[in-house]
Amino acid sequence: MLVGDSITSGLSGIDTGYRCELWSRLAPHDVDLVGFQSSSAGCGTPDFDPDHEGKGGATTIARISEMENPSVFGGNSFELAYDVALVHIGTNDKNGVNFGWDQTYIDEIIEPNFRLMIAKLRENNPGVTILVGQLIPCAHGPDEGTGYLGCNVTHDGGLDNDGNPVEGLNEVWARIAADSSTLESPIVLVDHRVGFETPFDLLPDGVHPNGSGKAKMAENWAQALESYWQRADSVLLVEPGGRWHIRQPGEDDYTFWYGNPADQPLFGDWDGDGIDTPGMYRPGTGFVYLTNTLPGAGEVGFAELEFYFGNPGDQVFSGDWDGDGIDTLGIARKGRIYLRNSNDTGPADVEFWFGNKGDRPFGGDPDGNGIDGVFLYRPSSGFTYFTNDPPVGGVAATDGSLFFGVPSDRFVVGDWDADGDDSVGVYRPSDATVYLRYENTTGTHDEAYQWGQGNWSPTAGAP
């Protein structure tokens, strides 16, 4: 959801702000823009999605009031389903304040309104990722007659009319991003000032971006989105009693409860929203329990999907076998691999032979083509074998093999360096240490850190 003022909506009947350029830039990705407003003036891009939540002339508090009032645009925008919100707002918050623009106004009006916008965006979508834009520069200078301080001060701070220090709008957004970002709902700061040239990237009004300015904004948003979508995987640890740990270096672990003792932990993107969430396989019954929501810190998670899969005692693992962005399950049974492309009870969509009885299976993308293959870890030897893509029947080719770890290690697979392909890692109970390798070749670890306790179980993903 794109939230803002006329820099987002565009000038009425003339253009679409940065939205047309952003839509073109995101063409390789499966994106659905949402919002109760829809305008496409001046955008000739085929299949342009015009939905948005920008409103010309709006201050932050006015935008909140309009978005939550169903009578204004036909619904409560905060109740829409959105995974990511792009927010560029605040330019109009300075209008008319003039001599009143001081630190008290920032503390008592601007910051509470900015924080309210964040709270409203999370109200019905607690797992939303919020990209907050540092406001683009404007070309309006100070006016001694009215007391207007100019965009340099209102945007980025300086001295008020009495010569006292005053923060700018961008400094407030930066502070909120720093102190309000959570693992469940990250806030990512996107600096639209970088590379933006004033007045060359602005229309003659000195406020709205022209063609080059809109292209720069679109590129900044797109790079931030792609960095988030392609973020590195990490190892998670699960205590025997069902308490999960997500490592936050320099801080306490993010923990929550999910599953029962003796459940096998799974972690994947079960609904294709780009966010991995917990799952559990219960070997004693053959049932799978998945949730599309990352439980809150200290909270107990509940399954949203429950289904029977395989037979008790099967080795169950997960991956995206068909490249649709959704992780589903697979089974290894005495050297036979069974993969299903939907998260429900049913027969395998793909079956093939790969490995031996006793090998431990893991899903992963060793060649970075967007389709997961199968890794097999052989505890008896410490060797790993992988096939790049699931074959249609027959015997899978071994596309690579390597030696990493020792037989007592607990194996994991993930994209540890965010380069697009998955590689191997282990959790070593003897020294409670994670060892990660960035390439699928025999060699020493590229990253290691001590964490957890020896009886905790590892899994991996990108929360």
N, C-alpha and C positions, 0 to 999 in steps of 0.2 A: 504494500500500500504506500503510495506516494503522498506525503503530507506537507502542506506548506501554504504559501500565499501565491501571488501572481507569477513569481519566479518558477513555481511548480505548475500552476494551471496554464500559464501563458496569458498574453494580452487578449482580451475578449474579441473573438472573431478574427484574430490576426495570426496567432501561432499557438503552439502547445508547450511553451517553455522549453525545458530540456527533455521533455518526455518522449518526443519523436526520436531524437538522437539516441536516447537511452534504449528505446525499444529496438532500434536498428543494431545497436552495439550488443544487445543481449540476444540477438537472433539465434546464436548456436545453442542457447539454453531454453529449457521448457519453463516459461514464465507466464503467469497469469496475474495481471494487474487488477486490483479490486478497488472499489469506491463507488459512491452514489452519484458522483459527478462524471460527466462524459463529454469531452470536446476533442475534436480532431482537426480544427482549422489549420490549414497550411501544412499539414503532414500528408505527404503522398506515399508514405511507406505502406506497402501491401500488408494487410492483416494487422495493422496497427491496433493495439488495445488501448482505447482512450480513457479507461476508467481511472479515476484519481480522487484525491481529497485535498486539492489546492483551491484557494479562494482569494481573488484579488483584493488587496487592501486590508486583509485580515491580520489582526494581532494574534498572538498566541492564545489568549484567553477567549477571544471571539471565535477562533477556529475550534477550540474545545467545545464551546457552547453550541455552535452550529453542528458539529459532528455528532454530539450526543442527543440532539433534538430531532426526533423522527419527522417532525412537521416541516423541517427546513428543506431537506433534500430527499425525503422518502424513507429514511431509516436511520438507526443509530450506527454510525460508521465504526465505532469501537466494538460492535457486536459482529462485524464481518469476520470471516475466517482468513487470517493472514499470518504467514510464517515470518515475514520480514517487513519492517516499516522503514522507509527512507524519509527522514524529517529534515527539512530546510525551512526554518521559520524564525522570525524575530526581527526581520528588517523593518516591519511596520510598528514594532513595539516602541520605537524611538519617536514616532511621529507626534508632534504637538507637545512633547514633554518639555523640551527646551531648557529653561532655567531650572526646572525641577530634576534634571538628570544628574543625580549624585549617587553615592554609594548606598545611601538609605533607600533610594528608589530601586536600585539593583537588588538589595537584600529583601525588601518588603514586597516588591511587585514582580520584577522580572524573574528572579530565581524561583519563587513559589509557583509561578505560572509555567515555567519550563518543567519543573518537577511534576506538576499536575499533568502535563501532557504525557510524560513518561508513564505515570501511574495509570492514566486512562488507556494508553496503548496496551498495557499489561493486564488490565482489569478482566477482560474476557479471553485474552490470549496470553496466559502467564509464561509461555515458553517463547514468546516472540523475540527475534533478534532485531535490535533497533540500530540503524545506521543514522547517526546524527551528523549533519553537515555543518562544518564551520562556514559561516555566511560569506558569500562572495563579496569582494570590496564594492563600494559604490563611489561615485565621483563627486559627491556633494561635500563642499567644504563648510567651515564654520560661518555662522552669521551672528555678529555681535548684537545686532538689533533685536533679534528674537531670542538669543541665548542658545541657539542650536550649535552644538559642539563640532559637528561634522562627522562623517562616517568613520574616519580613522579612530576617533575617540569612542563613539558609540559602539562600533564593532569590536575594537581591539584594546580599548582602555587608554587612559591618559589622565588629564586633569580636568576637573569640573570647572564651572564658572567662578568658583571661589578659590581655585588653585589647589583643591584637595584631590588626592588620588581617587580615581573611580575605575571600576572594572568595565570591560566591554562585554557585549553579548557573547562573543566567542569564548571568552574566558569562563563565563558561567557554564556554557555548554561543555567545555572541557572538564570543569570540576565535576559536573553531574555524571559525565561518562566515566570519570575515574572512580567516583565513590558509589555509584549506583549500578554498575555493571555486575551481573551475577552469572554463575555458570549456567543456570536455568534460562536466564534472559540477558544475554550479553548486550552491551552498548558499545558500538564501534564508532570512533570519531573519524570523520572523513573531512580532510582539510581542502576545501575548494579554493582557498587562497593561493595554494601552490601553483605557480605557472599562470595564474590569472593576471592579465595586464590591464591596468586602468589608464586611460579610458578605452583602449583599443578593443577590449572584449565586451564592451557595453554598448547598448543602444544610445542614441542621443539624449535620452532622459537621464542617463547616468546611474540607473538602478538595475535595469533588466539586461540579461546577457543577450548579445547578438549571436550570429551564427557560430563564430569561433568560441564565444563564451559558453554557449549551450553545449557545443561539442566537448569542451574541456570538462564541464560538469558531468556530462554523461560518462566520459571516460573515467573520471574519479569514482563515480558511483559504481561503475561496472568493475573496476579493478578491486574495489573494496568487497563487492559481492563475490567475485571469483576467488579472492583470497579467503573469504569465509567458507565458501563451498569447498575449497580445496585445502582446508586446514589439516594439519598433521593429525594422525591417529595417536592415541596414547594408551597405555596399559591401565586397566582398572583391576582392583583386587576385591575379592568377595570373601568375607569371613564365613566359617562353617555354619553360623547361625543365620545367615542371610543379610548381613550388613555389608553394603557396598561402599567402596572407597574410590573417589576420584582425586588424584593427586593435584594439588595446587602449590607449586614450589614457593616457599617463603610464607605459606599460610597453612592453617589446619586443613586436613582433607575435607572435601565435600562428601558427606556420607548420607545414606538413606537405607531403608530396609525394603527388600523385595525377595520373595520366594521363601522356601522352606529349607531346613537342613537337608543335605544330600541332593538338592537340586543342582543341575548343571547350568552355570550362568551362560547366557548368550547376550550379545550386544550388537544391534544393527538398526538400520533405517527401515522399519517395517511398513511405513506409509509413503516413502518417497519424498519427504519434506526436507531432506538434506541433514537431518539431525538423528544421530544414533541414540537409541533408548534401550532399556533393559528387556530381557526375556529370560525365561527359565524352561529347561526341559526336565521333566520328572521321570527318571529312568524306571522307577518302580511301576508306573502306570502307563508310560508312553504318551502322556499329555504335555502339551506345550502351552506356556502362558506368556503372552507378549503385551507390552504396553507401548503406546505411542507418545507417552508423556514422561519426561524425566522427573522423578519425584523430587519434591522440595527438600532442602537441607533438613535432615533429621526426621523426615516424614516416612510414612509407609506407603509404598506404591501398590497399586491394584491392577490386575490384568484387564486389558480391554479386548484381547483376543484369546480365546481358549479353543484348542482343537487337539484331536488325537493324531499322532504322527509316528509311524513306524511301530516297532515292537519293543516291549520292555527289554532293556539291555543293549539296544542299538546305540551306535555312536552318532550323535546328532551335531550338526554344525550349520553355519549360515553363510550366505553370500548372494550376490546379485548375478544369477546364472544367465540371464537373458539381456542384461544391459538396460533395463527399464528404470533403474534408480531405486528399486525396492529390493531389500534383502529378504530372502526366503530360505527355507531349510533344505538340508540334505542329510542323507544317512550313509554311513559306511557299515557294510555287513559282510564280514568274511571276504574282503577283497572286492566286493561289488558296491558301486556307488549309485545312489538313487537321489535325484534332484527334483524338487517341485518348484514351479514358478509362481505359486500363489500361497498365501498363508491360510490354509484351510486343510481339512482332511481330504485326502484323495490320492490316487495313484501317482507315481513318479512321472514327470514329463520327459525326463532323460535318465537312461540307465547305461552304465558301462563298467568295465573292469578296470581297476587301478589299485595297485598295492597288494599287500598281504594282510591276512588276519592279524590283528594286534596293532596295526599302524593306526596312528591318531590323525584324523582328518581335520582340515581347516580350510575355510574359503578365503580366497584372496586373488588379487589381480597382479600376477607377476610381470606381465608385459605392458600394463598401463593402458589397455584398449577399452576400458570401461565394462568389460565382462569378466566376472570372477572365474578363475579356475580352481583347482583343488591342490592344496599342499598336503603331503603325508609325512608325518614325523615318525620315524622308526626308533622307539626307545631303546631297543636292544643294541643299536649301533650308533645312535646319535645322528644318523644321516636323514636328510630331508629330500623328498622327491616332489616335483610339481609338474602339473600340466597347465598350459596357458588358458585353454578354453575347454568347456565340456564338449566331448565328441557326441555324435548321435549314434549311440550303440557301439558295440565292439569293444576294443581295448584302447584305452587312452594312451597317447604317446607321452613318454617322459621327456618334457622339454628342458629340464634342468635338474641337477642334484647338487647338494652341498653338505658339508659337515659343519655343524655349529652346536655348541653346547655339550652337555654330558647327559648320560642316560636318566639321571634323576631330575633333570630340568623339566619345567612345565612350559610347553611351547605356546607361542602366540604369533599372529600374523597381523601386520598393519603397515600403513604408509607413514613411517616414522619421520620422514623428512619432507613431506608434502610435495613430492616430485611426481605424483600420479601413479606410481606402481607400488605394490605391496612387497614387503620383504619380511625376514624372519626375526624373531625375538624369543627370549626365554625368561622365565622367572625361576631363580635358583633358590629353593627352600633352604639349603644349607647355610647360605649367607644372606638370605632375604634381599636379594639384589636382582634388579631388572637389567638384562643385557640386550641391546638392540643392534642389529646390523642393517645398514642402508642398502646393501646390494645382495642379491641372491647368489652369492659365491662363497666358497670356503674362506674363512678369515676370522680375524678377531673382531670384537664388538666396536662399533662406532660411538656408542653412548651407553653409559651405565650409571645406575644410582641405587642406593640402598633404600628400601621402603617396605613397610608391612611386616608380616610375620610368616614364618615358614609354612604354616598350615592354611594360609589363605590361597584362594584359587584365582588365577589370572584370566582375564579376557581383554579384548581390545576394541577400540572404535574411536569415533570423534563425537563426544557429547556436545 
